[in-house]
Amino acid sequence: MGLLFNSAFSVGLLFLTSFIIYLFDRFWVKPQRLRSKLRSQGLRGPSPSFLLGNIPDFIKFQPKDIKALTEDGEATHDWARFTFPLFDHWTKQYNFALGTYQVVYITDPHLAKEISLSTSLKLGMPFFLQKNSETLLGKGILTSDGEFWAHQRKTITLEFYVDKVKNLVHIMLDSANKLINTWEIEIEKQRETANIKVDEDLQSFASIVISETLFGQSNSKVINELQSRFKRLERAMKTPILVGGIPAYDYFYKWLLFRYIPTKSNLEKWRLKKEIHSQIMSIVNEQSSNVDVLQTIINGAKMSALGPAAVEQLIVDNCKNVYVAGLESTVNTTAWTLMLLAMHPEWQDRARPEVAEVCGESLPNATKLGKMKVLTSVIQEALRLNPPVPFIARETLEDMKFGDLEIPKGVGVWVAVMSLHHDPELWGLDPSKFNPDRFANGIGSACKIPQVYIPFGNGPHICAGQLFAMLEIKALLTIILQIFLFP
């Protein structure tokens, strides 16, 4: 008995020692090694706290001398300096830590250009972002990496080429007309002027467009139910993104299985995820042969050499990916563009005659939308000032080199979109002003390094639906400008 006890004690001690060594390597040795490699190349950054990295700095930092207006009283439109002031403070330092996770923050336009032009599959999505979005997006085109991602990208992108997207403009126009009709009814009720909740209406508009494009589904009840479930699931899983970088959270999440404990929050997430899965598969079974986008997703999943259950899950995941991507960026960009046009009515006065000249009193089509140069410049400038994301987060899946910078495997590579979009060396002396004229002759003339104008992302993971989004936004704004004046 004593021998058995001693043996069990020895095994337990060995396990405990190995576990302590693992923790020491994971949370101290590895981060120090990566940080040393980065700093030996001249990268500098704030000193991290043990385990928490620079997360305390994000919390306590108070910005100074950030002005909302220029000297001549115009809005600077540089909202990221208010929202992420520490990034602006660290602009020339490049390296910081989220917990034990090391990040290289790219503000150099030449490095950003090289990253934008890279097609390497060794630069993928950060693990912690994949994990945080797993419940909502699964392992679809927005969250996967490597050859598995490449197969999905190659398949789905086919449906968002120019000729395919042009055939979808009628969906955008039909949905826009429904939205405008509700506004006209509301204005008539309130005697020629009305306060309208534009953000909610834009959500409904974009939801109808992406639902009909993806599912061929025009049943308003089904669309509203799906949109409602997505919204509730997004609210239920609102873990701040920086928490995902805290090593203690990472450890317990992964090894102690906190995400599998049936808490009230987890039960809500599981229920909504199951309901969304069931609703999407119900639509798939009814509509798959009638909708090109949906059929392409199904065919791509079947060709992925997965088992039947995994094929079904991949179909659902990519439907969710396309739905969410087609909803959020369109709504945000349209809302920002309307706000900027309201703040700068002189640009309404320039865009409206163009709409009248191209369209007359009729609805636009894909060809007419392509002729609207002023409106295109307005949208491009809105995307420059208010891109869908303030920085693009990637992770090196293997050791990589950009310029003279060698980045080890497992390091985050964050391209500072807002910083690049507001760099006076790239855009001239007024980078924080709303000035669509800078795009009058295209992106190549607007920016000294066009590859760092990246509102839709960069590299191989650039948004596959950017043309779809631009046409959708232009279609809605065209009809709005035909009918309404807005202060």
N, C-alpha and C positions, 0 to 999 in steps of 0.2 A: 504493500500500500504506500509506504514511504517512497519507494522508488518511482511508483506511478505519479505520486504528487510532485516529486522533484522534476520528473520529466515534463509534466504539464506546466509547472512553474517556469522551466527553462524555455519551453515553447512560447509561453505567454510573454516572457521577458524579451525573447528574440523578436516577437511580433511587435511589442511596444517600442523596442529600440529601432526597428526598421521603420515604424510609423513616424517616430520622432525625426529620424534622418530624412524621411520623405518630406515631412512638413518643413524642415529646415532648408532643404534644397529647393522646394517649391516656392516658399514664401520669402527666402532671403538670398540664397546662393544664385539661383537662376536670374531673378530681377537685377541683382548686382552685376552679374556677368553681362547681361544684355545692356544695361546702362553704361557699363565700362566700355563696351564695344562702340556704342554710339558716341560717347563723349570723347573717345580717343580720336574721333574723326572731326572734332571741333564743334559738335553739337552741344549746346548748353541748355539748361533749364533749371527750374526751381528745385530745391532739395526736397525729396519726398519724405513723408512721415512713414514710420514703420507700419506695414500692413495696409494703411489707408492711402498711401501715395500722396498725390496732390489734391485729393478730394476735399480736405479741410480748407485748402486755399480757395477753391471754387466757392465754398460756403461763406467764408469771412471776407473775401475781397470786396472793397468798396471803390468804385471807379471815381476818378477825379477829372475835372475839366472836360467832361463830355457834354457838348452843347447840342441841343435839338435843332437849333437854327443857325444858318450861316450869318455872316456879318451883314448881308443885305436883307435879312429877315426871312429867307426861304428855308423850307424844311430840308434837312440833310438827307433824309431817307436812309440813314445808316443805322437801322434798328439793331443790328447785331452787336454794335458797340455797347448798347444798353443791356441787351439780353445775355451776351457772352463777353463781358468786359475784360475778363482775365485773359482770354485769347488775344484780344487786342493788345493788352499789356505785355504778353509773351511773344508777340509777333516775330521778333528776331532771335528767339531762344530755341525753338523747335522741338525740344524733348520734354515730356512730362509723363506722369504715371497716374493711371486710374487703379488704385490698389497696387497690385503687383504687376499690372499690365502696362507695358511700356508703349508709348505712342510717340511717333515722329510727326510733328505738325508742319506741313509743307506750305510755306508762303512764298517761296521762291518761284517766280513764273516759269523759269526754264526747267526746273525740276517738275513743276506741275504739268508743263507741256509734254515732257518725256513720259510721265505717268499716263497722261491722256492718250498718247499714241501707242502705249504698250498694249499688246494683245495677249500677253502671257497669262496662262491659267494659274500661274504661281502667285498671282495677286488676287485674293478672293475676299469674301465677306468675313468680317470679324466674328469669331466664335461666340462672343457674348451677345452680339446683336442677333445672331441666328437663334441663340437660346431664348433671348427675351421675346422674340417674335414667333417662336415655334407654335404656340397655341393658336395664334391668329393666322399665320401664313404657312405653317408646316414646312415642307422642303421643296417648295416650288421654285420658279425662275428667279424670284427676288432674294432667296435665302440660301441657295445651294451653291456648290463650287465644283471646280474640276470638270472632268468629262461628263459627269452627270448633269451639271449645269449647262455645259456646252450643247448637249443633245437637246435640252429643253429650249434653250435660246434659239438654236437653229430651226427648230420646229415652229415655235410660236411667232418668231419674227416674220415668217412668210406671210402671215395674215395682216401685217402692218406696213407692207410696202405701198408705194404711192398709188398704184392702180387699185389695190384692194381698199385702201382708206377712202379714195374718192367715191367708191360705191357705197360708203357708209354715211356720206354727208346728209342724205335725206333723213336719216334717223336723228341726226343732230338738229336739223331744221324743224322737224316735227316736234321734238321735245322743246325747242326754243319757243315755238309758236304757242305751245300749251302754257309755258311759263309766262309769256307776254300777255296772253289772254287773261290769266289770273290777275296780273298787275293792272290791266286796263279796267277790269271789273272793280278792283279795289279803289282805283283812282276815281272812277265814276261814282262810287258810293260816297267818297270823301270830297267830291266836288273839285276835280281837276288837280288836286295834289294829294299825296298820300305818303305816310311813313311805312315803308315796306321792310320786312326782315329778309334782307337780300341773302344772307348766308344760308338760311334754312331753305329758301327757294332754289339757290344754286345747288345745294346738296340734292334736292329732289330732281332737278334738271340733269345733273351729272349721273345720278343713280339710274334714271330712265335710259339715258344714252348708253351707258356701259352695260346695263342689263339686257337691252335689246340687241346690242352688238355681240355680247358674249353668249346670251342664252336664247335670243330670238323671242324673249318673253316680254309682252306688253301688258300683262295683267297687273294693274296697279296694286292690287291687294298683295300679290306675291312679291312684287318689287319692294313695297313698303315693309313687309314682314322681314325680308332679307336685309334691307338697309337697317332696320331697327335692331336686329340681332347683331349685326356687325358693330353698330355703335355701342351697344351694351357690352359686347365682348371687349371692345377697345377700352371702355371705361373700367371694366373689371380687372384688366391686366395692366393698368397704368403703374407699373413699377418704374421709378425714375431711371433713366438709361445709365446714369453714372453709378447707381447701386450695383449694376451688373459687373462693375470692375472691382468691387470690394472683395478681397480674397476670402474673407470669412464667409461672405454670402455665397461666393462661387463654390466653396468647399462644401458647405452644408447643403446647398441646392443640389449638388451633384452626387454627394456621397451619403448624406443622411436622408435624402429623398423627401425634403420638405414639400416639394411640389406635388407629391403623391398623398400627402396627409389630407383627409377630407374636411378641410376648414370650410367655413361658409363661402369665402372668396373662391376657393378651388372648386367647390361644388357648382357654383354659378358658372365658372369658366367651362367646366366639363359639360354642363348641361347645354350651354349656348354653342359650344363647339360641336356637340353631337347633333343639335338641331340644325345648324348651318350645313353640316355634312349631309344630313338626311334630306334637307330641302334642295340642295344642289344636285344630289343624285336623283331625286325625283324629277327635276327639270331635265337632267341629262338623259334619263330614260325616255322622256316624252319628246325632247326636242333635238336630240343629237344629230339626226340625219338631215335636219333642216337648216342648220347654222354652220357656216364655214369655220368660224373661230372655234366653236365648241368641238366640232368634228376634228379639227387639227389637234387640239389638246388631247382628245381621246386617242387619236392615232399615235401621237407622240408617246403617250403613256404606255400604249400596248407594245410599242417598239423598244421599250426601255429594258426588256429582259427581266422584268419583275414578276412576282407571283400575282394571282388575281386580286388578293386583298390590297397589296402594295400598288397595283395599277389603279384600283379604284381610289385609293388615298391620294395618289399623284394627280389624278384627274381633278379631285376636289381641291387639292392644294393649289394647283395652277389656276383653277377658276377663281379661287379666293385671291390669289396674287394679282391676276388681271383686273378683277373687280376693284380691289383696294387701290391699285396703282391708277386705274382709270377714274377713280372718284376723287381722291384727296388732292393730287397736284392740280387737276383742272379747277376744282372749286377754289383753292387758295389763290391760284394765279388770276382767275377771273375776278375774284373779289378785290385783289390788290389793284388790278388794272382799272376797274370801275372807280375805286377810291382815288387813284392817281388822276384819272380823267375828271373827277369831280373837283379835285384840288387845283387842277390846271385846265379850266374850261376853254382856254385858247386851243388846246389840243382836241377838244370836242369839235370846235369850230373848224379845225383842219381835217379831221377824220370824217365828219358828217358829209361835206360836199363830195369827198371821194366815194363814199358809199352811194350817194345819190347818182353820181356820174356812172359808176360801174353797174349798179343794180336798177336804177330808176325806182319804180314803185314795186318791182317784182322781188321775189325771194332770190337770194344768191345761190349759186351752185359751186362746185369745186373749182371750176375755171375762174369764175368771178372772184372767189375768195383769194385765189392766187394773184390777182391783179391789184389787190389793196395794199399798196406799199406803205402808206402812212399808218394804217392800222397795224400792219406787221411790225413796223418800227416801234409803235407804242407798246405792243405786247413784249417785244424783245427787250425794251428798256425796263418794263415792269419786271421781267424775269431777271434782268441784271441786278436791279435794286432789291428784289424780293424773291430770290430763288427758292424752290421748294424746300431745300435743306441748306443750312449755313456752312456745312462742311461735309465732304464725302469720305466716309470711313471704309478703309480696306485693311487687309491683314496679309502679311507675307506668309505664304504656305510653305515656302522654301527660302533659302538665302537669296537675296536679290540685290541688284545694283542699278542705281539711277544716277547718271552723271558720275561723279566721283564718290557718291554716297553709297556705302554698303550697308544694307539693312538685313539683320539676321532673321531667321525664321521665327515666326510667332510674335512679331512686333506690329503694332498698329500703324498704318500710314493714313493720316488724315489730311486731305487737301482742303485748304482754307478757302472755300468758295467766296464767302463774303469779303474776305481780305483781298482776294484777287479781283473781284468785281468792283472794288473801290480803290484800286491802286492807281494813283495819279500818273505813274510812269507808263501805265498801260492805256489809260482812258483820257488823259489830259487833266487840266487843272480843276475841273468841276465834276469829279467822279461821284459825289454824293448828291448831285442835282438830277432831277428828272428832265432829261433832254433826249427825246427820241430821235432828234436830228442826227445824233451820232451814228445811228444805224441806217441813215438814208441811202448809203451805198453798200450796205451789207455788213456782216460781221467782220470781214477782212479789213474793211476801212475803219470800223469803229474801234478796234482793239489792235495794239501793236503785235500781240501774240494771240491770234484768234482761238488757239486751242485751249486757252484758259478761260474762255467764256463757256461755262459748263453748267447751265441751269438744269440740264437733264442728266447730269452725271458725266462720267468719263470712262475711257478705256472700254474693254469688252462688256462691262456691265452697264454701259450707257442705256438709258431708257429706250426700249424697243418701240414704245408707242408715242414718241415725241411728235411725229407728224400728225398722228391722230389727235393728240392733245391740242396742237396749234390750230388745226382746222375746227375743232370743237369750240375753242375759245373765240376764234374769229367769227364763226357762224352765229354764236349768241350775241357777241358785241355788235355785229353788223345789224341784226334785227333791232337791238336796243337803240342804236344810233339812228335808225330809220324812223323810230317812233317817239323816243323820249328825249327830253332835256333833263339833266340832273345836276344839282348844285354841288 
